[in-house]
Amino acid sequence: MNCADIDIITASYVPEGDEEIHATGFNYQNEDEKVTLSFPSTLQPGTGTLKIDFVGELNDKMKGFYRSKYTTPSGEVRYAAVTQFEATDARRAFPCWDEPAIKATFDISLVVPKDRVALSNMNVVDRKPYPDDENVVEVKFARTPVMSTYLVAFVVGEYDFVETRSKDGVCVRVYTPVGKAEQGKFALEVAAKTLPFYKDYFNVPYPLPKIDLIAIADFAAGAMENWGLVTYRETALLIDPKNSCSSSRQWVALVVGHELAHQWFGNLVTMEWWTHLWLNEGFASWIEYLCVDHCFPEYDIWTQFVSADYTRAQELDALDNSHPIEVSVGHPSEVDEIFDAISYSKGASVIRMLHDYIGDKDFKKGMNMYLTKFQQKNAATEDLWESLESASGKPIAAVMNTWTKQMGFPLIYVEAEQVEDDRLLKLSQRKFCASGPYVGEDCPQWMVPITVSTSEDPNYVKLKILMDKPEMNVVLKNVKPDQWVKLNLGTVGFYRTQYSAAMLESLLPGIRDLSLPPVDRLGLQNDLFSLARAGIISTVEVLKVMEAFVNEPNYTVWSDLSCNLGILSTLLSHTDFYEEIQEFVKDVFSPIGERLGWDPKPGEGHLDALLRGLVLGKLGKAGHKTTLEEARRRFKDHVEGKQVLSADLRSPVYLTVLKHGDGTTLDVMLKLHKQADMQEEKNRIERVLGATLSPELIQKVLTFALSEEVRPQDTVSVIGGVAGGSKHGRKAAWKFIKDNWEELYNRYQGGFLISRLIKLSVEGFAVDKMAGEVKAFFESHPAPSAERTIQQCCENILLNAAWLKRDAESIHQYLLQRKALPATA
């Protein structure tokens, strides 16, 4: 059976109605995380009870049964005991058959100090004094349904809670650090609205009597969907009405929506094996948006999906070192590796495309068939396709296999010709590669659901087809010569589009006059940017398009534009005209900055707050004079307690004053960090510290990253912030990782945090020889669970170098010539 870091003292087997047989040997296979128990004679088939007396370790690895450090309101350091079993760490808490398909019921009892809260998946059924010690009690929990080991959980610590009942009568509680119960109210409201939403959507009731959501101090992931006891990082659950920013609220709503979706999709029906992990994660990453859209329509969350998930997945999936959504998985270290943007974000994107292709009514019907048929059992990807196929009558498996069994996605090239009153479209598909046009013998093909819209009604699908061959001609009836034609309405299909010059030309005014819907403006710009990155078009073309966004009002469109300009800035930090691109950023962002101003206006909402923070941060970082002066003034008032900064302005102000500040500024920030009571504020500060520019201050920030002041899971964002902050920071962070590799690797060994650390710190390089250096370092310092990430990083460094060689000169010329031109209003 599976067993890791556990010593077995005795073991015996009692066949039903027979004598106890004692095990005579325990053979540990540590590499495979297994133990073999041997008995004096062959055990007979039949029912029986295996009893094991063992000792394990309450570790510091944030996996298995581990200890989490917290500080009491009076300042005393204490520990809670908590669990994190997914993917393969239940075996660190008790010997078991630790595979998702080997399901069982669990009867759990915990023996704990009587002044501590003890929680598990189910409700408490009995609490009695422990015979040997009056300070200890034994807490017994109800038997669980049939479930997988990775979803078992227990927590022992000091917590307050808030509770409510959902309208279906489920008891919902949010557990918070002592004295912070108020901060659990927002998540409680979201959870209470979400449970009934999923019950109606799936038409299957929530199967347990209660659900607890609990904030854990030291926590590697964002959250974990343990059945009935969902664990969270504090920043993914706690909201303080006065000190939490809008993006934190949105993040909490999404994470709560994601984890509660798993209570059905993952917990009630579980994937057969880790190859199908994407079913769990892709599905939950899609439906969390559906749920947030239901609870908070004002978030315009589906537009944000495109920028947060869809484009992120396409970026990774264009690499030669990507992988298919369905990956065969053997060793536990390979399981850790697939918790990436392909399983989550590409998974969610293809499910969104599938939902659109099937239609909501049949999709719901198919989901219900699937959950009902496989409840308390396991299922594979094919099983879901079968249910959706019989609900919709469409060839789901045939279409979806092209998206989940092969890696990558297509680039659709389109040109148009006016034939009398109709428009003839010629479409062709090739695999999209980050390195340029696909060269190779057999080009993979996809079955692509394609939608077409025109300027007659930009929000209406004029034509829907399934492109199931390399080339297709399509006739659009009654399209006037002056009307534009656009593919992929709503940016739902998982493909990129390359238009002929004439078609693109006719679409661009739709950006300026906003007649193209926001998500289509975003998709158009993002496709062009990635075509330029791949060398298929010139970067200067994209800069010209970016200038057309002067009237843009939409937060998410700006956010994506900002991301791409950030990528370009990082690239050009390797040249001697970095300042010119900063000027360009200021020109693009200052009109919207002036329109928004610093203070919220009456009637503004969630998205205005997000946009203001984004724009001011971008202008401040680029050194926009009036923004910098105002940020310094407000920061001074904030520190002196004259006028506290609103939570939404803190990140941009902190970033601006640090980037253009000195050692004193850094000391003030570190002092604010120490005084912050909320983890969200500590994280906010940790993420911007890397903006500091002088070499000795950068060293100070890196040293701080590994200090006691920073929680272990947050070290990664401090080092990543340094690497992304400046050219010098990038070199310093990489050196720091090499110098402290032992400590960092031991801290996160195997988990996905090590992959994130490597990605954040090296992917900004743009010199060929750096790819060799990174590769060589990890050959002599192996990190098995980050192997694919390392290959992707090296590939990205080489792609950056090629991009720089190809386009730097023409970008420089364009920026200079822009400066020479008289300013146009």
HELIX and SHEET records of a PDB file:
HELIX    1   1 ALA A   90  ARG A   92  5                                   3    
HELIX    2   2 THR A  149  LEU A  151  5                                   3    
HELIX    3   3 ALA A  181  GLY A  184  5                                   4    
HELIX    4   4 LYS A  185  PHE A  202  1                                  18    
HELIX    5   5 GLU A  234  ALA A  236  5                                   3    
HELIX    6   6 SER A  246  HIS A  262  1                                  17    
HELIX    7   7 TRP A  274  HIS A  276  5                                   3    
HELIX    8   8 LEU A  277  CYS A  295  1                                  19    
HELIX    9   9 PRO A  297  TYR A  299  5                                   3    
HELIX   10  10 ILE A  301  PHE A  305  1                                   5    
HELIX   11  11 VAL A  306  TYR A  310  3                                   5    
HELIX   12  12 THR A  311  ASP A  317  1                                   7    
HELIX   13  13 PRO A  332  GLU A  337  1                                   6    
HELIX   14  14 ALA A  341  ALA A  341  1                                   1    
HELIX   15  15 ILE A  342  LYS A  346  3                                   5    
HELIX   16  16 GLY A  347  ILE A  358  1                                  12    
HELIX   17  17 ASP A  360  PHE A  374  1                                  15    
HELIX   18  18 THR A  381  SER A  392  1                                  12    
HELIX   19  19 ILE A  396  THR A  404  1                                   9    
HELIX   20  20 LEU A  489  THR A  491  5                                   3    
HELIX   21  21 ALA A  501  LEU A  507  1                                   7    
HELIX   22  22 PRO A  509  ARG A  512  1                                   4    
HELIX   23  23 PRO A  518  ARG A  533  1                                  16    
HELIX   24  24 THR A  539  MET A  546  1                                   8    
HELIX   25  25 GLU A  547  ASN A  551  5                                   5    
HELIX   26  26 TYR A  555  LEU A  572  1                                  18    
HELIX   27  27 TYR A  578  LEU A  596  1                                  19    
HELIX   28  28 HIS A  606  LYS A  621  1                                  16    
HELIX   29  29 LYS A  625  VAL A  639  1                                  15    
HELIX   30  30 ALA A  647  LYS A  659  1                                  13    
HELIX   31  31 GLY A  663  GLN A  675  1                                  13    
HELIX   32  32 GLN A  679  VAL A  688  1                                  10    
HELIX   33  33 LEU A  689  ALA A  691  5                                   3    
HELIX   34  34 PRO A  695  ALA A  705  1                                  11    
HELIX   35  35 PRO A  712  ASP A  714  5                                   3    
HELIX   36  36 THR A  715  GLY A  725  1                                  11    
HELIX   37  37 LYS A  727  ASP A  739  1                                  13    
HELIX   38  38 TRP A  741  TYR A  748  1                                   8    
HELIX   39  39 PHE A  752  VAL A  762  1                                  11    
HELIX   40  40 ASP A  768  SER A  780  1                                  13    
HELIX   41  41 PRO A  784  ALA A  786  5                                   3    
HELIX   42  42 GLU A  787  ALA A  820  1                                  34    
SHEET    1   A 3 ILE A  21  HIS A  22  0                                        
SHEET    2   A 3 ILE A   6  PRO A  15 -1                                        
SHEET    3   A 3 GLY A  48  GLY A  56 -1                                        
SHEET    1   B 2 GLY A  25  GLN A  29  0                                        
SHEET    2   B 2 LYS A  34  SER A  38 -1                                        
SHEET    1   C 2 GLY A  64  THR A  71  0                                        
SHEET    2   C 2 VAL A  77  GLN A  84 -1                                        
SHEET    1   D 3 SER A 109  PRO A 113  0                                        
SHEET    2   D 3 ASP A 133  PHE A 141 -1                                        
SHEET    3   D 3 VAL A 124  TYR A 130 -1                                        
SHEET    1   E 2 VAL A 117  SER A 120  0                                        
SHEET    2   E 2 PHE A 154  GLY A 157 -1                                        
SHEET    1   F 5 ASP A 160  ARG A 165  0                                        
SHEET    2   F 5 CYS A 171  THR A 176 -1                                        
SHEET    3   F 5 LYS A 210  ILE A 216  1                                        
SHEET    4   F 5 LEU A 229  ARG A 233  1                                        
SHEET    5   F 5 ALA A 223  MET A 224 -1                                        
SHEET    1   G 2 VAL A 269  MET A 271  0                                        
SHEET    2   G 2 LYS A 377  ALA A 379  1                                        
SHEET    1   H 4 GLU A 471  LEU A 476  0                                        
SHEET    2   H 4 ASP A 422  LYS A 431 -1                                        
SHEET    3   H 4 PRO A 410  VAL A 419 -1                                        
SHEET    4   H 4 ARG A 496  TYR A 499  1                                        
SHEET    1   I 3 LEU A 463  MET A 467  0                                        
SHEET    2   I 3 VAL A 448  THR A 454 -1                                        
SHEET    3   I 3 VAL A 485  LEU A 487 -1                                        
END                                                                             
